[in-house]
Amino acid sequence: TVATQLTSTALLMAVKYPLVALVVLLLISPLCTLSASNQKISDRISSLLAAPQLSSRDLNPSPSSQSIWVYFSDKPSNVAPSPVHPRAVARRQKGTHDHQHDIPVSQSYIDAVLSLAKQQNSPSSPSSLVVTHKTSSKWLNAASFSVSYVGSEHLRSFVSALASLPYITKVDVVHSFIKNKGHPMDVGAEATTTPPHNNNIDNNVQQHEDDDDGEFFRYSRGTQSVNEDINYGSSRDQLLQINVIAAHRAGLNGTGVVIMVLDSGFYKDHEAFANMHIIAEWDFVDNDDQTQSDPYTLQPNEHGTGTLSDIGGFAPRTGGIVGSAFGASYLLGRTEDTMQEVIAEEDHFIAALEWGEGLGAEVVSASLGYSEWYKYPDMDGATAPISVASHLAVQKGMVVVVAAGNSGNAGISAPADADGVIAVAAVDGGGNKAGFSSVGPSSDGRVKPDVSAWGVNTWRATNAGPAIYRLGSGTSFACPLMGGVAAIILQAHPTWTPAMVREALIASASKTTSPDNLLGWGIPDTMKAVAYTPTLTPEGECAVESSPDGTDDFLCQNGGACCSGDCECPRTVYGPSCAYPRLSCGSVCTTKGFFCQAHQDGLSFRCSRTDGPDLTNATLCYTPEPSLATTGAASASTSASSSPLSSSSSSSTASVSFPTTSTTSQPDTSTASSTSPPFISSDIDRKTAAVVVVCVVGGLATVGLVVLVIVRRGKAGVGKNDHSLGMGDGFLPLGMGPAPDDQGEEEEEEDGDDNKPYGKEDRGKKEAEDN
């Protein structure tokens, strides 16, 4: 705002006082630089920096610690991409992969951040600021750092110095998740992370590249044949609810599918994992290849042991357990440090996603959620870095299944808000919502949670002993049951994309025609999902009209427009084919103290921190001809009758342009330069661009005007009291053309005879001389 005011002042003063205008312009320059730097600092870290200075009475302050993200503008051009498993290369064909995401973060930038931190320390206080590198994200082009500081002024100074560097685009906090102690949710998972992590784990990918297919998918569960009946022990009912047992009897148990489970550690000595094929594991907290902690401490492995047993355990006996995808191969990642305080940090989760993607994981089951620092308006799938990374994983062909959260009416947690991610709610044995299960929708109106599974008194293995089981409640235990179903679908349909798997789950669920913000589309039926014929296609591209054989493309539903292979949807719907209805913004938003922003059409789907209109006003890129619109409407009507994906309440005509918020845009892979993550573009770059436009355009306009004035005065050769170069002679600096004659006459009369400027005749002579 100040930059705008100063620029306006400079422009106004440039005509009569060019030298003063230049001085004002010099004042604008540092202000513009400072303003642009401040735009790189996120609102969340700004609030942290606003903490009061340490009191002078605190003579021996204890150091504080904060993890921060630093985002970079580009990547090195002379660094080879990180190696990935051939399985990952094949899976990426199902989605859109940006090859820049395989290039590591610039080590020189990381070193520069560490060097800058050392420069911030004074000789008298060499340890007032200690910065260590934790992880790096190739997908986000960012690195996380642990900052230990004595006195908040040191953190302020360091962050400000970072923001001033031209190759840094954003500085933000590493967000965290606090689990509630004493809550009847995830038993034994109440603590979390901070130890440093070395991101250099690509050698772990390399060592598995030589696995042949037989070894890679090796799976053994004794002499029992696939078609024999299995003793499901106490896990029988939770599998019957989603019709998994019928799939097992049909030979579908996840064989040939690679699942990555992310959690707090795993007690691999339990009998439930005796025959599990573990491809690789990595501890992202302690930076080693062992995800099993000290066997004498019960807490670290408790939560992860339970979630892993629900998806991949196999101990077929009375009192034992059978997981929903016991035949799959597994990658294990430890991303929480339960020996620390009750905070888990999301940088470990993002590092694990990238690791598993490179190793060829096809399904991710993650019973974690991150909510600290976030508010409900942030649950839009594009704000939390962990949600952005999860969406990128989906785009790379991974089916990402996560817990919706255990916060009840407080709402879902990241990354459950991510677009394309399958968020799972918890129900009891009767299919009723668990009181603790987080409600949706996302803050931009997408249906969340997506589906539901048994999460109240779920049977699971525990780390109390190699053959001990217990009950546990939480969306954490509903999530792996559904992750196993996703693996079963992929076993039956290896070419299906994540969007097709999600569509099948939704179409087979108990509330498929009436989704809500409590259970989403309800409880899926595994066998119905396997038998379902998706409206989407493996090619993943829409068409303006059906192909002759109807197999190569799909039509956009509910008034959506096909734009270069992607459906652009009206505001009332979303999804790859615009098949899913948005839920209106309401009390879920307003009771938390936020505002439902209404669009000019009167509808409101967005919850915001500020009151005001929803200014989203994009138009669809394609407006069908009337005849084609009729065909499209008929097609959509047919889909609605044969497929439970369309909602009559969300349909709209296809013959007009709709305001829209696109949810299907893909990253641009045509350029070799690295681009900032989506959330940076919306959160930071628009503000920075506004400052740059004001400063650059205003500055150039001022300089140009001053130069023009000086040149004109030099040619005129008149004194400072000569008004012929002022506004009275019709000189309009913005090129508005000459002033009317009557304007000159009025000004002559006002000036009087003693100080009379050129009259009409004199002006003509003067102009002739100038010419």
N, C-alpha and C positions, 0 to 999 in steps of 0.2 A: 504494500500500500504506500509506504513512504517512497519507494523507488518510483512509483507511478506519479506521485505528487511532485517530486523533484524534477522528473522528466517533463511534466507538463509546465512547470515553472520555467525550466530552461527553454522550452519552445516559445513560451510567451515573451520571455525577455530577449530572445535572440534578435528580434527586429531592431529594437532601439539600443539595447545594451549587450552587444555580442561578446564583449570580453567578460562581463559578469556571467553570461550564459555558459561560457566555457568553464568558468570556475565552478558553477553548479554541476556541470557535466563531470568534472573531475571528482566531485563529491559523490556522484552517483556510482562511479566505477567500483570503489571498495564495497559500497552498500550492496551492489548487485552480486559481487563475489561472495559476500557474507550471506546474503539471502539464498543464493543458489546452494551454498554449503549447508545451510540449515535445513534445506529441503531434503537433504540426504539422510537426515536423522529422523528415525521413525517417531511417531507420537508416543509409542510405548517407552522407548528409551528416553525421550524428552521428559516424560513424567518421572522417570527414575533420576534423571539429572537434576530435576527440580527439587530434590531432597535438600533439607537445610544443611548449612555448613556445620562441621563438627564444633561443638562447644569448646571454648578455650579452657574450660575446666577439665576436659577430657585429655589429660596429659599423656596417657598411654593407650591410645585407641587401638582396639583389636582390628585386624584386617578384615575387610569385607570381600566377598567374591561374587562376580557376576560373569555369566557367559554371554558373549555377544556374537552376532553374525556380521561379517563384513562381505559385501557383494562387490564384485569386480566388473569392469566394463568389457573386457575382452579376454581372449585366451592366447597362449603362445602359438605361433604358427609353425614352429620347428620341433614340436613334441609329438611323438607318435600316439595314436589312440590306445587306450588301455585294452588288453586282450579280453575277449568274451568267449564263452563256450559256444560251440556250434549250435547247441540247443537254443541259446538265446538269439542267435542270428535267425534261426528258423522261426522262432516265436514272434520276432519283431515284424515278420511279414504280415502278421495279422493287424498291425496298427501303423502308426506313423512315428518313425524314429528319427530324431535329429542327430546326425553323426557328430555334431559338436559336443554332444553329451558324453561321448567316449573320450574326449580330450581332457586331461587333468587340469586342475586349476593351476595357474601360474605360480611356480615356486618362488620366483623373484618377487611377486606381489606379497606372498606370505612372509618372506624374509623382510620385506620392507616394513610390514606392519610390526614385526617383532623388533626391528631396529628402531622404529619410531617410538616404541614403548620405552626402550632404554634411554632414548634422548629426553624423555619426559621427566626422568628422575634427576634430582639435584644432587650435587656431591655430598651435601649434608644429610640427604635422605635417599640413599641409593636403592632402597627396597620399598619405597612408597607406592610403586606401581610395578607389578610382576605379571607379565603376559605370557601365556603358553598356548601353542597351537593344539587344538583338539581334533577336529575332523575337517574334511573338505568335501564339498558336494559338486561333482561334475555337472549334475543336472541344473543346479541353481547358479553355478559359477560363483560360489561363495565358500568361505572358510569360517569355522567357529573357533573362538578363542576364549580361554578362561582368563579373566582379569581379576587379579587380587590387588586391592588398593587400600591405603590407609587415608581416609578422608575423601569425601565425595568430590572435592575440587580436583583431585588427581584424575578421577574417572571423567569428569567434565572436560578437562583439558585434553585428555587422550582422545576422546570421541570427537571433539571439535577439530583436533589435528587430523584425524582420519578423514573426516568429511571434507577437508580442504584439499585432499589429494585428488587429482583429476581422474585417476583410473579406479576410484572407488565410487560406486553408484548409490550405496545405501549402507547404513549402520543400524542394526536392530538388536533387540535382545533375543537370546535363545529361549524359546518358550518352554514351559514346563507343565507338569501335571501333578496335582496333589491328590492323593487318595485319602478318603475319609476313614479314619480309624473308628472301629466300633460299629461300622455300618454292615448290615447283613448282606454284603455283596461278595467281593473277591477275597476269600479267606486267605490270609497269609501273604498278601501282596501290598504291604503298606509302606514300603520304603523305596528309595531311589538313588539318583546318579550324580556324579561330578568328576570322577577320575579322568585324566587326560587320555586321549585315544590317538593312536597313529593311524592316519587314513591309508597308509601304504600297504594295502592288503591285496593288490592285484595279483601277486604271486600265488595267492590261494586259488584264484581262478585258473591260472596256468597249470597248476599241478593236476587238475581234474580234466583237462582237455583231452587227455589220451584215453579216458575211459571209453570202452566200446559200449554199444547199446545194451548188450546183455548185462554187463557189469553196472552200467549206469542205472538200469532199472531193476537190478536184482531185488528179489523179494522172496522171503521165505516165511512160512508159518507152520513148519512141521510137515507132517504127512497128510494133513487134512486136505481133501480136494475141494475145489471151489463150490461144487454143488451140494456138498454135505451140509446138513444142518449144523449151526454153530450155537454153542451155549453162550448166550449174550450176558449171562450173569445179571447183575443189577443195572446194567446199562440198556436193557431191552426196551423199556418203555420210552426212554428219550429218543431212541432210534425209530420206534414204531410211529411216533408222532409225526415224523417227516418222511415216513415210508422208505427208510433206508434199507431195512432188512430184506424187502422184496428185491431191491437192487442187488444186494449181496448174493441172493439166491440166483439172480440172473447172471452172475459172474462179474458184476460191476462193483469194484471196491477201491478204485483209484489207481490200479496197476498201470504203469507207464507214465504217470503224471508226477511232476516234481512240485512239492509243496514246501514253502518256507514258513516256519513258525517263528514269530518274534515275541520274546517274553523275558522273564526275569532269571532264566536259568532252568536247567532240566536235570532231574535225578535219573540219569540213564541206567542206573543199576536196578531200576524197578523191573519186575517181571513183565509188565505191559510193553516194554520196549526191547525185550530179548531178541525178537526177530525183525526189528525195524531196520530198514536200510537207510542209514544216515550218510548222505553223500559228503557233506562238509558241515562244519560248524565254526562259529567265530564269536568271541566275546568282545563286544564293542565297548565295554567298560574297562576291562583289564588288558585289552589288546593282546589276546592270545587265542589259541584254537581250542580251548576247553570251556564249554558252557555249563559244566557241572561244578558247583562250588563245593566248599568243605562239607563232607557228608555229616559232620557232627553239628552243623548249624542248620536247623530246620527251615528257617525263614527264607533264605535266598532262592531255593529251588521250588518252593511250595506252589506258587501260582503257575509257573511255566510247566511244571510236572503235570498239573491238572489239565491245563489246556491241551498239551501235547497228547495226553492219554485219550481225550475226548475225540480227537480227530484221527490219531494214528495208533492208539494202543491196541494190543491184541493179547488178551489173557482169557481165553474162552473156558471159563469154569464158573461154578456157582460162587457168587460174590466177586467175580472178576469183572473185566471190562472188555468191550470191543468198540473201537473207534469207527467213525463213519467212513473213513478212507484208509483202512488199515493196510491196504495193498500198495499205497503210494511210496515214493522215495522222498526223503526229507532233507531240507537245509534248516539248520538251527541257528538262531541269532539271539544272543543275550544283549538286551538294550537297556536294562534297568539294573541299578545297584541298590538292592534292598537292604544293604547294611548301612546305607547312609540315611539322611533325613528323608522326609516324605516328598521329595521332589524328583521327578524324572525329566530329563531334558531331551528335546526332540531331535537334536543333531545326531544322536546315536541311531535313532529310528531311521532317519533319512539316509545315513551311511549304510545301514543294513539293507534298506530297499535297493540301493544301487549295487551293493555286493551280490544280493540274491538275483537281481535282474541279470547281471553279467554271468552268473552261473547257470542260467536257464530256468529259473523258477517260473512256473505257470500259474500257481495259485499262492496268494499270501494270506495267512491267517494271523491277525494281529489283535490281541485282546488288550489294547492299550488306548488311552485317550488323553489328550492334552488340552487343558482348559485354563491354566493359570495365565494371567495377562490378557486373556481373550474375553470379550463380551459377546452377547448374542448377535449383534449386527456383524461381527467378524465371521460368523459361521455361514459364509457365502461361498465357500469352496475356493476362493481366490485370494484370501488374506493370509491365513496361516501357512507358513512354509511347508509344514508337514502335509497339509491338504494339497498344496500345489504339487509336491513331490509324489503323493499318492495318485493324483490325477495323471501325472506324467507316466507313472508305472502302468496305469490302465492303457494309456496311449501306446505303450510299447508292447501291448498284448498280454499283460498280466491281469488275472482276475484277483482283485484286492477285496478281501472280506475283513471287516473290522467290527469291533463292539460299538454299539450306539452310545454306551456310557451308562453310568449308574447314578445320575444326578436327578432323576425324576423330572419334575416340572421345570427345573433349572435349565434343561435343554441338552441337546447333543453336544459332544466334544469333538475336537479335531482329531483324526481326519475323517470322522463319520460324515462331515459336511461336504466332502470332496465329490465332484461330479463324476459319475461312473463307478464310484466305489460302492460296494454293497454293505450297508450298515445294518447290523442285526440287533433287534430288540429281544427282550427276555419275556417268556411266558411260563406259566406253571403247567402242570400236567393236564389241566382242563382247558388250556389254550387262552387263559386269562392273562392280561398284562400284569407283569410284576410291578409293584409300587415303585421300586427304585429305578426301573428302566427309563432311560432318558427319552423325552418326547421331542418331536420336531415341530415344524418343518425346518429346513435350512432358512437362513434369514432372507433368501431371495425366492422363497416359496416352493422349492422342490420338495417332493415327498421324502421325508426322513422320519424314522428309520425306513429301510427298504423292505425288509422281511423280518420274520420272527422265528425263534426256536426255543427249546426248553432251556430255561436258565434259573429255575427255582429248585433248589435241592437236586442239582445235577450230580450224577455219580462220576467220580473221577479218582485217579490215582493220587497218592500223596508221597512226599519224601520222608515220611516217618518210618518207613521200612520197605524192603523190596517186595512185599506182598500186601501192603496196607492201602486201603481205599477209604474215602469219606465223601460226604455230601458237601457241595459248595454252591453258592448262589451268586449270580451276576451275569450281565451280558457277556462277560469274559468267557463263560462256559457255553453260552448259546452260539457265540461266534465260531468256534472250531467245528461244531456240529454242522453248521451251514457251509463252512469252508470245505469240509469233506464232500458235501453234496455237489459243490462246484467242481471238485476233482472228478467225481463220478460222471458228471455231464461231459467233461472234457475227455474222459476215457471213451465214452460212447461216441463223441463227436470231436475228434482231435482238431478239426479245422475251424471250429467255432471261435469267434472273437469274444472278448469280454462282454461286449454289448449284447451278443446273442445269448450268452450264458445267463446274463442278468435278465434279459427278456423272458427266457424260459422259466426262470425261478418265479418271476412276477406273474406270468401267465398261469402257472400251476398253483398259485397260492390261494389261501382261503378267502381273501378279501380282494380278489383281483379286479372286481368291478367297482369297489368302493374303498379306495385307499384312504388312510387317515394319518394323523401325526402321532399316533400311539403305537400301532403295530405295522405301519406301512401297508403293504399289500397282503400281510398276514403270513400264515405258515405254509411254506411250499410243500408239494408232494413230489418226491424225488422221481418216481417212475413217470408221472405226468410230465415233468420237466424234460426227462430223457426222450419221451415220445413226442414232444412238442415240435412243431415246424415254425421256426422264427419268421417274422416278416422281414427282418434284416438279412443281409447276405455276408458271406465271408469276405467279399471284396470291399464291403463297407462303404459303398458309394450309392447315392440316390440317383434317380433318373426323373426326367420331366414327365415321361410317359413309359408305360410298361414295354419291355422288350417282347418280341414274338414268343419266346419260350418262357418268359417270366422268371428266369432263374438267375440273371446276371445283375439285377439291380432291385431297388425297392422304391416305393413312392412315399413322398412326405405326406403325413396325415394332418388333419385338423387345420387346413389352410396354410401349412408350411410350404416354403419355396425351396426348390433344389438349386443350390448355388455352388457350382464347380465341384459337385460330388457330395456336398454336405447340405443337410436340411437346415434352413434358417427358419426359426419358429416364431409364431406370434407370441405375444407376452403371456398368454394364458396357458401355454403348453411348453414342454421342453423334451429333450431326449434326441437320440440319433434320427428318429423318424417323426419327431414332434407328437409322440403317442401318449406322453404322460402329462396329466393335468397339474398345474401349479395350485398350491393351497394358498388361500387368501391370508394376508397378514391380519392378525387379530390380537387377542388377549395374551398369547404367548409372548408377543413383543411388548405390548403396552404395560402389562403388569410388571415388567422388568424396568420400567422407566424410560423406554425408548419410543420411537414414533413410527407409525405405519405411513409411508409416503405414498400418496395417491397420484396416479397418472391422470392425464387430461381426460381419459375415458372413464374416470371415476373408480377404476379398479386399483387395488393395492396389493402388491405381492412382496414388497421390500420393507424390511425393518431397518431403521437407520438411527444413528445417534442424534440426528438433527431433524427438526420439523421442517416441512416444506414439500414441494411437489416432487414426484419421480420424473426426472427430465429425460429418461430413456426414450429416445425417439428415432431409432434406426428404422429404415424401411426395408421390406423384403427385397432381395436382389432380383427376384423374378415374379412378375405378375402374370398369371396364366390368361390365355385367351378364354372367352366365355365358354366355348365348346370344350376346351381342355379342363376348365374349372369344373364343368359338369361331370366330366369323366373322373377327375380327381375326387370329387365329392362322392360319386358312386363307389369308387374304390375304397375311400375311407369308410363309407357306410358298410361295405362288405367286410372290411377288416374289423369294424366294431362288432359286427354280428358273429364273426367267426373267431375273433381274438379278443380276449378280455383286456387288451391294453388301452383301448380308446374309451374316453369318458364323454358321454353326451353333453355334460355340463361344460366341457372345455372346447367344444367344436366351434369353428368360426369359418366364415366364407373365405374362399380363395381368390376372390375377384378384386380385392382391395389391398392396399398396403397397410400392414400392421406395424405398430411399434414393437420392438422385440429386444430381448436380451439373449444373444446367441449363446448356446451352451455346447456347440459342436465344432467350434473353430479349432483348427490344427496349427501347430507351430510351423513357421516358414522355414523350410529346409533348403531353400534355393541359394542362400547366402552362406559364405564360409565364415563370416564373422559371428562372434558370439552375441546373443541377444540377452537382455535382462529378463528375469522371470516375469510371468504375467502380472503378479501382484505388485511388482515394482513399477511397471508401466502406469497402472491406474493410481497407485498410492503416492508416487513420488514424481515421476517424470512430467505429469501434467503441470504440477506446481512449478517445477524447475523451468519447464518450457515457457510458462507465463512470465516468470521473472526475466528469462533471457529475451523474450520478445519485447517486453517493456524496455529493458535496458538497451538492447541492440538497436531496435527500430527508433526508440526515442533518442538515443545517442546519435545515430546517423542522421536523423532528421534535424537535430539541433546543430550538428557540425555543418551539414549542408546548408542550412539556413544562415548560419553565421558567415560562412564563406561567401554565399550569395550577397548578403548585405554588405560585407566588406568590399567585394568586387564592385558592386553598384556604387558605393560611396566613393571608391577610388576613381571610377570613371566620371562621376558627377563633379568631383573636386569642390564640394561645398562644405561649409562648416557644420558644426554640430547643431546649429539652430535651423538649418535648412530642412524643412519638413517634406521636401519632394521625395524622400525615400521612406517617409513614414506612411501611415495608413491613409493620410489625407489625399495623396496623389493617386490613389487607386492601386498602389503596390500591394498585392495580396501574396504573401509568401508561399501559400499553398497552391498557387497556380489557379486561382479562381477567376482570372481574367481582369481586365481594367474596370475601374469603378465607373458608374454612370456619371454623366456630366453634372447632374443636379447635386450629386454628393460633393463634387469638388466645389460647386458654387456655395453650398451651405457652409462648407468648411472655410471658404474664403470670407464669408460674412462673419463667421464666428471669430476668425483670427483678427479681423480689423485691418485698418490701413497701415498702421505703424510697422507691423511685422507680417506684411502680406506676401504669401508665396506667389509663385508664378501664376498668372491668369491664363486664360485659354490660349491667347496669342503667344504669350511667353512660353507656355508649356510646349506649344507646337515648335517654336524655335529651338527650345532645349532638346526636345526629342530628335529633331533633325540633326543637332550637333552630336548627340549621343550616337545616332545611327552612323 
